[in-house]
Amino acid sequence: MIKKMKEFYRSNKKSSITWYLTLRILVIITMVLQFIKGNFADVFLCFLTLILFTIPYWINKKLKIELPDLLEIIILLFIFSAEILGEIQNFYGKIPYWDTILHTINGFLCAAIGFSLIDILNNSEKFHIKLSPVFVSLVAFCFSMTIGVLWEFFEFGADQLLKYDMQKDRIIQTISTVELEPEGKNKPVVVDNIYQTVIYSDNQGEITETVISGGYLDIGIIDTMKDLIVNFIGAVVFSTIGYFYIHNRDKYKFAENFIPIKRVSKNEEEI
């Protein structure tokens, strides 16, 4: 398997082989270090990252779709940034807007992939339905947003079932809720300038007090909506680029750096 992938990169992806090997080595080093520390959950995350690194190879091999070098490098860096830097090195907590940047890039990349799928069908003689540039861009946008929503479903499921905090909680100072309306009316009560929250929990008969300084703890909803909003922005940006690209492929040729293409076999070239 590894030998086949090396041959594939040497013959087809000379500009991305360096990135692939470098990131792969860094992941393996990280895996060894986490194993020594006994962080087996992170070891599994490193193993998962190595599997995700093989996605470009399988897309080319099984689907006969070739990823542009720049797109492939961005995908590899995105996986590394999300899993190794984000989760294991805690860049999500250390670097402001790290999660926001990745979700924006995700929206852009998914729109590019969705766009290419429809563009490939549009240019295929096997399909008689030809979508207009507006509909191709709309499908690309919807594809990207669907992937973004499914990811948020995954984060919510992991938080609820496995008690993770993938939907990052945050401290806020203002809440607005109808739950505090004394007469049960559908009228929101605003609590402002919250500086501390005290939570009492019953742990097998023992009352535990948890103090949250600085405000009230929002349980993930702000993070989820922020992720979807920046995913929306990334999707809109590429969908707009894709629209103009269809109208004038020569003028907007730079878009080809992000658009996978159907690989043509030698037999098809002869025909």
C-alpha positions in Angstrom: 0.0 0.0 0.0 2.7 2.5 1.1 4.8 1.5 -2.0 1.9 2.2 -4.3 1.3 5.6 -2.8 4.9 6.6 -3.1 4.9 5.5 -6.8 1.7 7.5 -7.3 3.1 10.7 -5.8 6.5 10.4 -7.6 4.8 10.0 -11.0 1.8 12.4 -10.6 2.3 14.7 -7.7 5.9 15.8 -7.6 5.0 19.2 -6.1 3.0 17.7 -3.2 5.2 14.7 -2.3 7.4 16.8 0.0 4.4 18.1 1.9 2.9 14.6 2.2 6.1 13.0 3.5 6.9 15.8 5.9 3.5 15.9 7.5 3.4 12.1 7.6 6.7 12.0 9.5 5.5 14.7 11.9 2.3 12.7 12.6 4.3 9.6 13.3 6.7 11.4 15.6 3.7 12.9 17.4 2.1 9.4 17.7 5.2 7.9 19.3 5.5 10.8 21.8 1.8 10.5 22.7 2.2 6.7 23.1 5.2 7.2 25.5 3.1 9.7 27.5 0.2 7.2 27.7 -2.2 9.4 25.8 -3.8 6.6 23.8 -6.8 8.7 22.6 -4.2 11.0 20.9 -2.5 8.0 19.5 -5.7 6.9 17.9 -6.2 10.5 16.6 -2.7 10.3 14.9 -3.6 7.0 13.4 -6.8 8.5 12.0 -4.9 11.4 10.6 -2.6 9.0 8.7 -5.7 7.4 7.2 -7.1 10.7 6.2 -3.9 11.6 4.5 -4.6 8.7 2.0 -7.8 10.4 0.8 -6.2 12.1 -2.3 -4.7 8.7 -3.3 -8.0 6.9 -3.1 -9.9 9.7 -4.9 -7.5 9.4 -7.8 -7.3 5.6 -7.8 -11.0 4.7 -7.3 -12.9 7.6 -8.6 -10.4 8.6 -11.4 -10.5 12.2 -10.2 -7.3 14.1 -10.0 -6.8 16.8 -7.4 -4.8 19.9 -8.3 -1.5 20.1 -6.5 -2.4 23.2 -4.5 -5.8 21.8 -3.5 -4.2 18.6 -2.3 -1.6 20.4 -0.3 -4.3 22.6 1.3 -6.3 19.4 2.2 -3.2 17.8 3.8 -2.4 20.9 5.8 -6.1 21.3 6.8 -6.2 17.7 8.2 -2.9 18.3 10.0 -4.0 21.7 11.4 -7.4 20.3 12.6 -6.3 17.0 14.2 -2.7 17.4 15.2 -2.3 21.1 15.9 -5.9 21.8 16.8 -6.7 18.8 19.0 -3.4 17.4 20.3 -1.4 20.7 20.5 -4.6 22.6 21.6 -4.3 25.3 19.0 -8.1 25.7 19.4 -7.5 27.0 22.9 -4.1 28.6 22.4 -4.6 30.6 19.2 -7.7 32.9 18.8 -9.9 32.2 15.8 -8.0 29.0 14.9 -11.3 27.1 14.7 -12.9 29.9 12.8 -10.1 29.9 10.2 -10.4 26.2 9.6 -14.2 26.2 9.3 -13.9 29.1 6.8 -11.4 27.1 4.7 -13.6 24.0 5.0 -16.5 25.9 3.5 -14.3 27.1 0.7 -12.9 23.6 -0.1 -16.2 21.8 0.1 -17.7 24.3 -2.3 -14.8 23.6 -4.7 -15.4 19.8 -4.4 -19.2 20.2 -4.9 -18.6 22.5 -7.8 -16.2 20.1 -9.5 -18.7 17.2 -9.2 -21.4 19.0 -11.1 -18.9 20.5 -13.6 -17.6 17.1 -14.4 -21.2 15.8 -15.0 -22.0 18.9 -17.1 -19.0 18.2 -19.3 -19.7 14.5 -19.6 -21.4 13.2 -22.8 -23.1 10.5 -20.7 -25.4 13.1 -19.1 -28.0 15.1 -21.1 -28.9 17.5 -18.4 -26.7 20.7 -18.5 -27.0 23.0 -15.5 -26.6 26.7 -15.9 -23.7 28.5 -14.1 -26.1 29.8 -11.5 -27.4 26.3 -10.6 -23.8 24.8 -10.6 -22.8 27.5 -8.1 -25.9 26.9 -6.1 -25.3 23.2 -5.9 -21.7 23.8 -4.8 -22.9 26.2 -2.1 -25.5 23.6 -0.9 -23.0 20.8 -0.9 -20.6 22.8 1.3 -23.3 23.8 3.7 -24.5 20.2 4.0 -21.0 19.0 4.9 -20.8 21.8 7.5 -24.1 20.9 9.0 -23.3 17.2 9.1 -20.0 18.1 10.9 -21.9 20.0 13.5 -24.2 17.0 14.0 -21.1 14.9 14.6 -19.8 17.4 17.2 -23.1 17.5 19.0 -23.3 13.7 19.1 -19.8 13.4 20.4 -20.6 16.0 23.2 -23.8 14.3 24.2 -22.8 10.7 24.0 -19.1 10.8 24.9 -19.1 14.0 27.0 -16.6 15.8 24.8 -16.5 19.5 24.3 -16.2 19.7 20.5 -18.8 22.4 20.5 -16.6 24.7 22.5 -18.3 26.3 25.5 -17.7 30.0 26.3 -18.2 32.5 29.1 -20.9 35.1 28.3 -22.2 38.0 30.4 -25.7 38.3 29.1 -28.5 35.8 28.6 -32.1 36.2 27.3 -34.6 33.4 28.1 -38.3 32.9 28.5 -37.5 30.2 31.1 -37.1 32.9 33.8 -40.4 34.6 33.0 -42.3 34.3 36.3 -45.7 33.8 34.7 -44.6 31.4 32.0 -45.3 33.8 29.2 -43.4 33.8 25.9 -41.5 36.9 26.9 -37.7 36.8 27.2 -36.2 37.9 30.4 -32.8 39.6 30.0 -30.1 39.0 32.6 -27.2 41.4 32.0 -23.8 42.0 33.6 -23.4 38.5 34.9 -20.1 38.2 36.8 -20.4 34.8 38.4 -22.4 31.6 38.1 -22.7 29.0 40.9 -23.8 25.4 40.0 -24.9 22.9 42.6 -24.8 19.2 41.6 -25.7 16.0 43.4 -22.9 13.4 43.1 -24.2 10.3 44.7 -25.7 12.2 47.6 -22.8 14.6 47.9 -23.5 18.2 46.9 -20.8 19.7 44.8 -20.5 23.4 44.2 -19.0 24.6 40.9 -18.2 28.3 40.5 -17.9 29.9 37.1 -16.1 33.2 37.3 -16.6 35.9 34.7 -20.2 35.2 33.7 -22.5 32.4 32.5 -21.5 29.3 30.6 -22.9 29.1 27.1 -23.2 25.4 26.1 -21.9 25.3 22.5 -24.6 27.1 20.6 -22.5 30.2 19.9 -19.6 28.1 18.6 -22.0 26.0 16.4 -23.6 29.1 14.8 -20.2 30.8 14.4 -18.9 27.7 12.6 -21.9 27.6 10.2 -21.6 31.3 9.5 -18.0 31.2 8.5 -18.6 28.0 6.5 -21.3 30.0 4.7 -18.8 32.7 4.0 -16.3 30.3 2.5 -19.0 28.6 0.5 -20.3 31.9 -0.9 -16.7 33.0 -1.9 -15.9 29.9 -3.9 -19.4 29.6 -5.4 -19.0 33.1 -6.7 -15.6 32.3 -8.1 -17.0 29.2 -9.7 -19.9 31.1 -11.3 -17.5 33.5 -13.1 -15.1 30.6 -13.9 -17.8 28.8 -15.9 -18.5 32.0 -17.9 -14.8 32.6 -18.7 -12.5 29.8 -17.9 -9.4 31.5 -19.4 -9.9 34.7 -17.4 -10.5 32.9 -14.1 -8.0 30.1 -14.7 -6.6 30.4 -11.1 -9.8 28.7 -9.9 -8.5 25.5 -11.5 -6.0 25.2 -8.6 -9.0 24.3 -6.4 -11.2 22.3 -8.8 -10.7 18.5 -9.1 -10.9 17.2 -12.6 -11.9 13.8 -14.1 -8.8 11.9 -15.2 -9.0 10.8 -18.8 -7.6 7.4 -19.7 -5.4 6.8 -22.7 -8.2 5.0 -24.5 -10.5 8.0 -24.1 -7.8 10.3 -25.3 -7.4 8.2 -28.5 -11.1 8.3 -29.1 
